Amino acid sequence: MNKAIIGRKLGMTQLFSKDGKVIPVTVVEAGPCPVVQVKTLERDGYSAIKLGFSQVDEKELNKPQAGLFKKTGVAPCKVLKEFKIDGAESMAVGTVIECDTFAAGDKIDVSGITKGHGFTGVIKRWNNHRLKETHGVGPVHREVGSMSANSSPSRVFKGKKMPGQYGHENVTILNLEVVRVDKERNAILVKGAIPGPVNGIVCIRNSVKA
């Protein structure tokens, strides 16, 4: 059965295995996530569940969101995410999914919004080399360099690595491993790094390519 949960990235630390090896882990506050809505094949054309995370006051929601929570009787949540999982239609609204739905050793995929860096040049964005620090080069030594476009074809090809917005995009890292689950603290410890800044919202689901 597919599993999924919403969490908040708290930061990184390290654990020690039984043989003394250091394991870098990311701590994620996962759940509790109530089922806010169930999508059915007959009504919506596909099967899915909508989970909520991080309870808030009703005054912080807009009218459509407040109406949804009022209709279902679930406490208002700040974050709403939809997941297509097996057996979605059999789940009841109000069912709470907690971190212990995962166990140590599970393979997971983690999605999140990466840290935004704003408008950056090609050296930071694409790891380009600097131009030569000699006479006749410049006055800028960190620019993109030659466009390789003279009289033929007289244009810059699409897809060329140029300066622009770097970061703040949805990224999924596959086949990460759950090292430990702490139900008392609603925490999942994931081996390695995951996308996003501290306190960023992430989605965890069982791996599709394990």
N, C-alpha and C positions, 0 to 999 in steps of 0.2 A: 504493500500500500504506500502511495506517495504521502510524504509528510512535509509540512511547511509551517513557518512561524515568522513573526516580525520581531525585530530586536533593535537595540541601540548599542553602538560601539562605545565601549568605556575606555579602551586603551590596551596597551600590551604589557606583558610581564613574562616570566619564565617559570617553568617547572623542571623538576629533576626526575628522570626515570629511575627505575629500580637499579639499573646498572650504572647510574651516576651521570648519564648524559643530560645536557641542558636542552630543553624543548621550548622554543619561543612560542608563546600563545597570545591570542587576542581574546580579551574578555568581552562577551556580548551579553547585555541584559535582555533576555529573550522571554517575551510574554509577561504576564498572562494575556492571551489574545482571544476575546470572545468572538464567536461567529455572529456577524451582524446581518448577513444576508446569504441566502442560498439561491444560486442560479440553476434553473432546470432546463433540460433540453426542450420540453414542450413550450415553456413560456418565453425563454430567452434565446433558444437556439444552441445553447451549449451548457455544459455542467461546470460549475465552479462555486467556490465559497468566497465571501468577502470577510476578511478578518480586521479587527480593530486593535489598536495599541495606544497606550498612554492616555489614561482618562483625563478629561478636562471638564470645565463647567459648560453648561449648555449655551451660555451667552457668547462663548468663543466660536460657535458654529454658525454657519449661514443657514438660511431657512430650509433648503432641501436636505442638508445633512441633519439638522435638528428634527425634521419630519421623519427621516428614516429611523433615527434612534427612538423617537417617540412611538412609532408604529411597531417596532420590534420589541420594545421594552428593555433594550440593552443600554447600559450606562454609556454616555457620550464618550467618544474616543477621538483623539487628535489625528491619528494616522489610520488610513483605510487602504488596504491592499487586497487585490483579488488573486486567487490561486486556482489553477485547474488541477485537481487531484482526483484520484480514484475514489469512488464512493461518495462524491460530494453531495449528491442528491439525498443520500441517506442520513446526512448530518442534520441536526436540529439547530435552529436559531437560538443563541444563548449558550451553546456548548463552549466551554473554555478550554483552549489549547495551551498547555504549559510546556516549560522547557524539557520536562522529562519525556516528551514524545520522542526526543532523540536520546541516544545512549553513546557512551564512550566507544570509539571505534567506527562509528558511522561515517560514511563518505557523504559530503554535502557540497552544494553549490551556494555561494554567497554573492548577492547582488547589492550594490550600493552606488551612491553618487560620489565620484571622486572629488578630492580637494581642488577647488578652483584656483587658478594662478593668474587669471585675467589675460590681457593681450600680451603675448610674449614673442620674442624673436625666434629665429630658426635654430640657434644654438641650444636654447633651453627647451624648445618645443620638439625638435627633431634630432638633437645631438649632432648638429653640423660642426665642421671644423671652422676655426677662425681663418680670416684672410691673412696673407703674409704681412709681417710687420716691417716692410721695406718701403723705400721711396717709390713713388708712383702708384702705390696702393692706398686706397682710402679716399677721403679722410675718415671713413667709417670702416672698422676692421671686423665688425660683428654682423655685417649685413649678409643678405642671402647670396650675393655673388652673381655670376653669369646666369642669365635666363636661357642661354642657348637657343636664341630665336632671332636670326638675322633676316635677310630678305626672303628666305624660305625656311619655315612657313610663315614668318612675320607675325607670330603670336606665341603666347605661352600655353603649353599644353595643360589641359585639365588634370588635376590631381597632383600638380607639382607641390612639393613641401615648402610652404610659405609661412611667414609670420601670421599669427592669428590667435583666436581664443584657445587657451590650453587648460584642460581639466574641466570639472563640473559636467561630467557626462556619466551615464549609467554604465557600469562595468560589472561583469560577472566573472568570478574566479572559480574554476571547476576543480572538483575532486580534492577538496580540503578535508581534513580529518578532525573529528570531535575527540578531544583529549579527555575532557572531564565535563560532567553535568552536575551543577550544584542547585538542587531544587529549592533549598531554603533561601538562597539569594537570587533565584530566577536567573542563573548565569550559565552560559555555555562557553567553554574554553576551546577555542579553535586553534589548531596548529598552524602557525605562520601568520601572515598579514592578510587583511581584508580591505576592500575599498572604502574610502571615505575618511573624513576627519573624526576626531573624538566627538561623541554625542551625535554622530550621524546615524540615520535610520538605515538599516540593512534588512534584506529578506533572505531567510535561510530555508533551503529545501533540500531534499535528498538528491544525490547526484544522478544525473541522467546518463552519464558516460562511465560510471564506475565499472 
